[in-house]
């Protein structure tokens, strides 16, 4: 007998599964519990990393006479930037879903 996830409405065929394969919600629960994101530790020196903000990167270079106007025609990707104050290591991550909304 199948069951339907209350969080994402996915039909789960197997009754032996207690967790939705699509969203990770437990059977019978309406939503996932909010998880506190642990502080990010530097992989090099194990110190705490600080978020410096979001940085936008684009493909290619500026187009001659078009200059900044040419920037409208290129693909862009925003990445969250974290830095370690102890050793200077920098890491980039895809922005979290909460910040995209």
N, CA, C and O atoms as a GROMACS GRO file, in nm:
protein
  404
    1UNK      N    1   0.084  -0.119   0.000
    1UNK     CA    2   0.000   0.000   0.000
    1UNK      C    3   0.088   0.125   0.000
    1UNK      O    4   0.188   0.131   0.073
    2UNK      N    5   0.053   0.222  -0.079
    2UNK     CA    6   0.134   0.344  -0.089
    2UNK      C    7   0.082   0.451   0.007
    2UNK      O    8  -0.028   0.441   0.061
    3UNK      N    9   0.165   0.554   0.026
    3UNK     CA   10   0.125   0.668   0.107
    3UNK      C   11   0.169   0.796   0.037
    3UNK      O   12   0.260   0.795  -0.045
    4UNK      N   13   0.103   0.907   0.071
    4UNK     CA   14   0.130   1.035   0.007
    4UNK      C   15   0.199   1.128   0.107
    4UNK      O   16   0.153   1.144   0.219
    5UNK      N   17   0.309   1.188   0.064
    5UNK     CA   18   0.384   1.280   0.149
    5UNK      C   19   0.301   1.406   0.172
    5UNK      O   20   0.251   1.466   0.077
    6UNK      N   21   0.286   1.446   0.299
    6UNK     CA   22   0.207   1.565   0.331
    6UNK      C   23   0.283   1.694   0.300
    6UNK      O   24   0.222   1.801   0.292
    7UNK      N   25   0.414   1.685   0.283
    7UNK     CA   26   0.495   1.803   0.256
    7UNK      C   27   0.499   1.839   0.108
    7UNK      O   28   0.479   1.954   0.071
    8UNK      N   29   0.527   1.738   0.021
    8UNK     CA   30   0.544   1.767  -0.123
    8UNK      C   31   0.443   1.694  -0.212
    8UNK      O   32   0.449   1.706  -0.334
    9UNK      N   33   0.351   1.618  -0.152
    9UNK     CA   34   0.246   1.544  -0.223
    9UNK      C   35   0.297   1.435  -0.317
    9UNK      O   36   0.227   1.397  -0.410
   10UNK      N   37   0.418   1.386  -0.293
   10UNK     CA   38   0.472   1.276  -0.373
   10UNK      C   39   0.410   1.145  -0.328
   10UNK      O   40   0.396   1.120  -0.209
   11UNK      N   41   0.372   1.062  -0.424
   11UNK     CA   42   0.316   0.930  -0.395
   11UNK      C   43   0.431   0.833  -0.373
   11UNK      O   44   0.513   0.811  -0.462
   12UNK      N   45   0.439   0.774  -0.252
   12UNK     CA   46   0.544   0.679  -0.218
   12UNK      C   47   0.486   0.539  -0.231
   12UNK      O   48   0.394   0.502  -0.157
   13UNK      N   49   0.538   0.461  -0.325
   13UNK     CA   50   0.484   0.328  -0.355
   13UNK      C   51   0.512   0.226  -0.245
   13UNK      O   52   0.425   0.145  -0.213
   14UNK      N   53   0.629   0.230  -0.189
   14UNK     CA   54   0.668   0.130  -0.090
   14UNK      C   55   0.621   0.170   0.049
   14UNK      O   56   0.644   0.283   0.092
   15UNK      N   57   0.557   0.079   0.119
   15UNK     CA   58   0.515   0.107   0.256
   15UNK      C   59   0.630   0.089   0.354
   15UNK      O   60   0.620   0.131   0.469
   16UNK      N   61   0.738   0.026   0.311
   16UNK     CA   62   0.852   0.007   0.400
   16UNK      C   63   0.932   0.135   0.420
   16UNK      O   64   1.013   0.144   0.512
   17UNK      N   65   0.910   0.236   0.333
   17UNK     CA   66   0.980   0.364   0.348
   17UNK      C   67   0.906   0.453   0.446
   17UNK      O   68   0.786   0.474   0.433
   18UNK      N   69   0.978   0.505   0.544
   18UNK     CA   70   0.920   0.595   0.644
   18UNK      C   71   0.954   0.741   0.614
   18UNK      O   72   0.908   0.831   0.683
   19UNK      N   73   1.037   0.763   0.510
   19UNK     CA   74   1.080   0.897   0.474
   19UNK      C   75   1.058   0.916   0.324
   19UNK      O   76   1.086   0.826   0.244
   20UNK      N   77   1.008   1.033   0.286
   20UNK     CA   78   0.984   1.065   0.144
   20UNK      C   79   1.116   1.076   0.070
   20UNK      O   80   1.207   1.146   0.114
   21UNK      N   81   1.127   1.007  -0.044
   21UNK     CA   82   1.250   1.010  -0.123
   21UNK      C   83   1.270   1.145  -0.191
   21UNK      O   84   1.382   1.180  -0.227
   22UNK      N   85   1.162   1.221  -0.211
   22UNK     CA   86   1.169   1.346  -0.283
   22UNK      C   87   1.214   1.464  -0.196
   22UNK      O   88   1.299   1.543  -0.238
   23UNK      N   89   1.159   1.475  -0.074
   23UNK     CA   90   1.189   1.592   0.009
   23UNK      C   91   1.252   1.557   0.143
   23UNK      O   92   1.300   1.646   0.213
   24UNK      N   93   1.252   1.428   0.181
   24UNK     CA   94   1.313   1.388   0.307
   24UNK      C   95   1.223   1.402   0.428
   24UNK      O   96   1.268   1.382   0.540
   25UNK      N   97   1.096   1.435   0.407
   25UNK     CA   98   1.002   1.450   0.517
   25UNK      C   99   0.958   1.313   0.568
   25UNK      O  100   0.941   1.220   0.489
   26UNK      N  101   0.941   1.301   0.701
   26UNK     CA  102   0.898   1.174   0.759
   26UNK      C  103   0.751   1.148   0.729
   26UNK      O  104   0.672   1.241   0.715
   27UNK      N  105   0.716   1.020   0.720
   27UNK     CA  106   0.578   0.979   0.693
   27UNK      C  107   0.486   1.035   0.802
   27UNK      O  108   0.513   1.020   0.921
   28UNK      N  109   0.378   1.101   0.759
   28UNK     CA  110   0.279   1.156   0.851
   28UNK      C  111   0.307   1.298   0.898
   28UNK      O  112   0.220   1.360   0.958
   29UNK      N  113   0.425   1.351   0.873
   29UNK     CA  114   0.459   1.488   0.915
   29UNK      C  115   0.433   1.582   0.799
   29UNK      O  116   0.448   1.545   0.682
   30UNK      N  117   0.396   1.706   0.832
   30UNK     CA  118   0.360   1.802   0.728
   30UNK      C  119   0.477   1.880   0.671
   30UNK      O  120   0.471   1.926   0.556
   31UNK      N  121   0.583   1.897   0.747
   31UNK     CA  122   0.698   1.970   0.694
   31UNK      C  123   0.826   1.926   0.763
   31UNK      O  124   0.824   1.864   0.869
   32UNK      N  125   0.935   1.960   0.699
   32UNK     CA  126   1.066   1.928   0.755
   32UNK      C  127   1.097   2.021   0.871
   32UNK      O  128   1.061   2.139   0.866
   33UNK      N  129   1.161   1.971   0.974
   33UNK     CA  130   1.200   2.060   1.084
   33UNK      C  131   1.308   2.156   1.036
   33UNK      O  132   1.394   2.118   0.956
   34UNK      N  133   1.303   2.280   1.085
   34UNK     CA  134   1.406   2.378   1.048
   34UNK      C  135   1.537   2.337   1.112
   34UNK      O  136   1.546   2.318   1.234
   35UNK      N  137   1.638   2.323   1.030
   35UNK     CA  138   1.768   2.286   1.081
   35UNK      C  139   1.855   2.410   1.093
   35UNK      O  140   1.858   2.494   1.004
   36UNK      N  141   1.926   2.420   1.204
   36UNK     CA  142   2.021   2.529   1.219
   36UNK      C  143   2.143   2.493   1.138
   36UNK      O  144   2.198   2.384   1.151
   37UNK      N  145   2.187   2.585   1.055
   37UNK     CA  146   2.306   2.555   0.978
   37UNK      C  147   2.428   2.571   1.069
   37UNK      O  148   2.447   2.676   1.130
   38UNK      N  149   2.509   2.467   1.076
   38UNK     CA  150   2.627   2.476   1.162
   38UNK      C  151   2.724   2.578   1.104
   38UNK      O  152   2.725   2.603   0.983
   39UNK      N  153   2.807   2.636   1.190
   39UNK     CA  154   2.903   2.733   1.139
   39UNK      C  155   3.001   2.661   1.048
   39UNK      O  156   3.039   2.546   1.072
   40UNK      N  157   3.041   2.729   0.944
   40UNK     CA  158   3.130   2.671   0.845
   40UNK      C  159   3.272   2.675   0.898
   40UNK      O  160   3.321   2.781   0.938
   41UNK      N  161   3.339   2.561   0.896
   41UNK     CA  162   3.477   2.551   0.944
   41UNK      C  163   3.571   2.548   0.824
   41UNK      O  164   3.542   2.486   0.722
   42UNK      N  165   3.684   2.615   0.836
   42UNK     CA  166   3.786   2.616   0.732
   42UNK      C  167   3.846   2.478   0.718
   42UNK      O  168   3.883   2.414   0.817
   43UNK      N  169   3.856   2.430   0.594
   43UNK     CA  170   3.913   2.298   0.569
   43UNK      C  171   4.064   2.297   0.588
   43UNK      O  172   4.123   2.191   0.609
   44UNK      N  173   4.127   2.411   0.582
   44UNK     CA  174   4.273   2.419   0.596
   44UNK      C  175   4.316   2.426   0.742
   44UNK      O  176   4.405   2.351   0.783
   45UNK      N  177   4.256   2.517   0.822
   45UNK     CA  178   4.305   2.537   0.959
   45UNK      C  179   4.199   2.511   1.066
   45UNK      O  180   4.228   2.526   1.185
   46UNK      N  181   4.077   2.473   1.027
   46UNK     CA  182   3.967   2.440   1.118
   46UNK      C  183   3.916   2.558   1.200
   46UNK      O  184   3.854   2.538   1.305
   47UNK      N  185   3.940   2.681   1.155
   47UNK     CA  186   3.884   2.800   1.220
   47UNK      C  187   3.747   2.829   1.159
   47UNK      O  188   3.713   2.775   1.054
   48UNK      N  189   3.669   2.913   1.226
   48UNK     CA  190   3.538   2.950   1.172
   48UNK      C  191   3.554   3.042   1.052
   48UNK      O  192   3.642   3.127   1.048
   49UNK      N  193   3.466   3.022   0.952
   49UNK     CA  194   3.467   3.108   0.833
   49UNK      C  195   3.353   3.209   0.843
   49UNK      O  196   3.249   3.180   0.902
   50UNK      N  197   3.374   3.326   0.784
   50UNK     CA  198   3.276   3.433   0.788
   50UNK      C  199   3.222   3.457   0.647
   50UNK      O  200   3.298   3.453   0.550
   51UNK      N  201   3.091   3.483   0.638
   51UNK     CA  202   3.032   3.512   0.507
   51UNK      C  203   3.063   3.657   0.471
   51UNK      O  204   3.033   3.749   0.547
   52UNK      N  205   3.123   3.675   0.354
   52UNK     CA  206   3.158   3.809   0.307
   52UNK      C  207   3.050   3.868   0.218
   52UNK      O  208   3.053   3.987   0.186
   53UNK      N  209   2.954   3.786   0.179
   53UNK     CA  210   2.846   3.834   0.093
   53UNK      C  211   2.835   3.749  -0.031
   53UNK      O  212   2.888   3.638  -0.038
   54UNK      N  213   2.766   3.803  -0.131
   54UNK     CA  214   2.745   3.732  -0.256
   54UNK      C  215   2.822   3.803  -0.366
   54UNK      O  216   2.826   3.926  -0.370
   55UNK      N  217   2.882   3.728  -0.455
   55UNK     CA  218   2.961   3.784  -0.565
   55UNK      C  219   2.905   3.730  -0.695
   55UNK      O  220   2.880   3.610  -0.707
   56UNK      N  221   2.884   3.818  -0.793
   56UNK     CA  222   2.834   3.775  -0.924
   56UNK      C  223   2.950   3.758  -1.021
   56UNK      O  224   3.032   3.848  -1.038
   57UNK      N  225   2.954   3.642  -1.084
   57UNK     CA  226   3.054   3.613  -1.186
   57UNK      C  227   2.984   3.603  -1.321
   57UNK      O  228   2.867   3.566  -1.328
   58UNK      N  229   3.056   3.635  -1.427
   58UNK     CA  230   2.998   3.621  -1.561
   58UNK      C  231   3.097   3.551  -1.652
   58UNK      O  232   3.217   3.549  -1.626
   59UNK      N  233   3.044   3.493  -1.760
   59UNK     CA  234   3.126   3.423  -1.858
   59UNK      C  235   3.180   3.523  -1.959
   59UNK      O  236   3.112   3.620  -1.994
   60UNK      N  237   3.302   3.500  -2.004
   60UNK     CA  238   3.359   3.584  -2.108
   60UNK      C  239   3.412   3.716  -2.056
   60UNK      O  240   3.428   3.736  -1.936
   61UNK      N  241   3.439   3.807  -2.150
   61UNK     CA  242   3.493   3.938  -2.113
   61UNK      C  243   3.403   4.047  -2.170
   61UNK      O  244   3.306   4.020  -2.240
   62UNK      N  245   3.437   4.172  -2.136
   62UNK     CA  246   3.357   4.284  -2.188
   62UNK      C  247   3.375   4.296  -2.338
   62UNK      O  248   3.482   4.268  -2.391
   63UNK      N  249   3.270   4.337  -2.405
   63UNK     CA  250   3.270   4.344  -2.550
   63UNK      C  251   3.312   4.481  -2.600
   63UNK      O  252   3.226   4.567  -2.620
   64UNK      N  253   3.434   4.505  -2.621
   64UNK     CA  254   3.487   4.626  -2.684
   64UNK      C  255   3.406   4.752  -2.664
   64UNK      O  256   3.397   4.803  -2.552
   65UNK      N  257   3.346   4.803  -2.772
   65UNK     CA  258   3.274   4.930  -2.767
   65UNK      C  259   3.146   4.922  -2.684
   65UNK      O  260   3.097   5.025  -2.637
   66UNK      N  261   3.092   4.802  -2.667
   66UNK     CA  262   2.969   4.789  -2.587
   66UNK      C  263   2.997   4.806  -2.438
   66UNK      O  264   2.907   4.847  -2.364
   67UNK      N  265   3.119   4.776  -2.392
   67UNK     CA  266   3.156   4.793  -2.251
   67UNK      C  267   3.057   4.728  -2.157
   67UNK      O  268   3.027   4.610  -2.170
   68UNK      N  269   3.007   4.806  -2.062
   68UNK     CA  270   2.913   4.753  -1.963
   68UNK      C  271   2.780   4.712  -2.023
   68UNK      O  272   2.710   4.627  -1.968
   69UNK      N  273   2.743   4.772  -2.136
   69UNK     CA  274   2.618   4.735  -2.203
   69UNK      C  275   2.625   4.590  -2.251
   69UNK      O  276   2.523   4.520  -2.250
   70UNK      N  277   2.742   4.545  -2.291
   70UNK     CA  278   2.762   4.407  -2.334
   70UNK      C  279   2.743   4.307  -2.221
   70UNK      O  280   2.719   4.189  -2.245
   71UNK      N  281   2.753   4.354  -2.096
   71UNK     CA  282   2.733   4.268  -1.979
   71UNK      C  283   2.590   4.212  -1.976
   71UNK      O  284   2.566   4.108  -1.915
   72UNK      N  285   2.496   4.280  -2.039
   72UNK     CA  286   2.358   4.234  -2.040
   72UNK      C  287   2.342   4.105  -2.121
   72UNK      O  288   2.244   4.033  -2.103
   73UNK      N  289   2.436   4.077  -2.210
   73UNK     CA  290   2.424   3.964  -2.301
   73UNK      C  291   2.500   3.840  -2.255
   73UNK      O  292   2.502   3.740  -2.326
   74UNK      N  293   2.561   3.844  -2.137
   74UNK     CA  294   2.639   3.730  -2.090
   74UNK      C  295   2.568   3.658  -1.976
   74UNK      O  296   2.485   3.717  -1.906
   75UNK      N  297   2.602   3.531  -1.960
   75UNK     CA  298   2.544   3.450  -1.853
   75UNK      C  299   2.610   3.486  -1.720
   75UNK      O  300   2.732   3.499  -1.714
   76UNK      N  301   2.531   3.501  -1.614
   76UNK     CA  302   2.584   3.536  -1.482
   76UNK      C  303   2.548   3.428  -1.381
   76UNK      O  304   2.447   3.360  -1.394
   77UNK      N  305   2.634   3.413  -1.281
   77UNK     CA  306   2.610   3.319  -1.171
   77UNK      C  307   2.650   3.387  -1.041
   77UNK      O  308   2.763   3.433  -1.027
   78UNK      N  309   2.557   3.393  -0.945
   78UNK     CA  310   2.587   3.450  -0.814
   78UNK      C  311   2.634   3.338  -0.722
   78UNK      O  312   2.578   3.228  -0.722
   79UNK      N  313   2.738   3.365  -0.644
   79UNK     CA  314   2.791   3.268  -0.549
   79UNK      C  315   2.812   3.336  -0.415
   79UNK      O  316   2.856   3.451  -0.409
   80UNK      N  317   2.781   3.264  -0.305
   80UNK     CA  318   2.810   3.314  -0.172
   80UNK      C  319   2.958   3.295  -0.144
   80UNK      O  320   3.014   3.191  -0.175
   81UNK      N  321   3.022   3.397  -0.084
   81UNK     CA  322   3.165   3.393  -0.059
   81UNK      C  323   3.192   3.391   0.092
   81UNK      O  324   3.142   3.476   0.167
   82UNK      N  325   3.270   3.292   0.136
   82UNK     CA  326   3.309   3.278   0.275
   82UNK      C  327   3.461   3.284   0.284
   82UNK      O  328   3.531   3.234   0.195
   83UNK      N  329   3.514   3.347   0.390
   83UNK     CA  330   3.659   3.357   0.407
   83UNK      C  331   3.698   3.320   0.549
   83UNK      O  332   3.623   3.342   0.644
   84UNK      N  333   3.818   3.265   0.562
   84UNK     CA  334   3.875   3.232   0.692
   84UNK      C  335   3.965   3.348   0.732
   84UNK      O  336   4.058   3.384   0.660
   85UNK      N  337   3.937   3.408   0.849
   85UNK     CA  338   4.018   3.521   0.895
   85UNK      C  339   4.154   3.476   0.945
   85UNK      O  340   4.248   3.556   0.952
   86UNK      N  341   4.166   3.348   0.980
   86UNK     CA  342   4.293   3.298   1.034
   86UNK      C  343   4.397   3.274   0.924
   86UNK      O  344   4.512   3.317   0.938
   87UNK      N  345   4.357   3.206   0.814
   87UNK     CA  346   4.456   3.170   0.712
   87UNK      C  347   4.431   3.233   0.576
   87UNK      O  348   4.516   3.224   0.487
   88UNK      N  349   4.314   3.298   0.556
   88UNK     CA  350   4.286   3.366   0.430
   88UNK      C  351   4.222   3.282   0.322
   88UNK      O  352   4.200   3.330   0.212
   89UNK      N  353   4.191   3.156   0.351
   89UNK     CA  354   4.126   3.069   0.252
   89UNK      C  355   3.987   3.124   0.219
   89UNK      O  356   3.915   3.169   0.309
   90UNK      N  357   3.949   3.119   0.092
   90UNK     CA  358   3.818   3.166   0.047
   90UNK      C  359   3.746   3.050  -0.020
   90UNK      O  360   3.806   2.974  -0.095
   91UNK      N  361   3.615   3.036   0.009
   91UNK     CA  362   3.534   2.932  -0.054
   91UNK      C  363   3.408   2.995  -0.110
   91UNK      O  364   3.355   3.091  -0.054
   92UNK      N  365   3.360   2.939  -0.222
   92UNK     CA  366   3.238   2.986  -0.286
   92UNK      C  367   3.134   2.876  -0.284
   92UNK      O  368   3.166   2.758  -0.300
   93UNK      N  369   3.006   2.914  -0.263
   93UNK     CA  370   2.895   2.819  -0.259
   93UNK      C  371   2.778   2.875  -0.338
   93UNK      O  372   2.763   2.996  -0.353
   94UNK      N  373   2.695   2.784  -0.389
   94UNK     CA  374   2.571   2.825  -0.454
   94UNK      C  375   2.483   2.887  -0.346
   94UNK      O  376   2.474   2.832  -0.236
   95UNK      N  377   2.418   3.002  -0.374
   95UNK     CA  378   2.334   3.067  -0.272
   95UNK      C  379   2.227   2.973  -0.218
   95UNK      O  380   2.171   2.892  -0.292
   96UNK      N  381   2.198   2.984  -0.088
   96UNK     CA  382   2.099   2.898  -0.026
   96UNK      C  383   1.959   2.934  -0.075
   96UNK      O  384   1.936   3.047  -0.118
   97UNK      N  385   1.866   2.837  -0.069
   97UNK     CA  386   1.729   2.857  -0.116
   97UNK      C  387   1.659   2.969  -0.040
   97UNK      O  388   1.582   3.044  -0.099
   98UNK      N  389   1.685   2.982   0.090
   98UNK     CA  390   1.618   3.084   0.171
   98UNK      C  391   1.650   3.224   0.121
   98UNK      O  392   1.565   3.312   0.124
   99UNK      N  393   1.774   3.244   0.074
   99UNK     CA  394   1.815   3.376   0.027
   99UNK      C  395   1.763   3.406  -0.112
   99UNK      O  396   1.754   3.522  -0.151
  100UNK      N  397   1.727   3.302  -0.189
  100UNK     CA  398   1.676   3.322  -0.325
  100UNK      C  399   1.531   3.366  -0.325
  100UNK      O  400   1.483   3.416  -0.427
  101UNK      N  401   1.461   3.350  -0.214
  101UNK     CA  402   1.318   3.381  -0.210
  101UNK      C  403   1.293   3.522  -0.167
  101UNK      O  404   1.178   3.564  -0.158
   0.00000   0.00000   0.00000
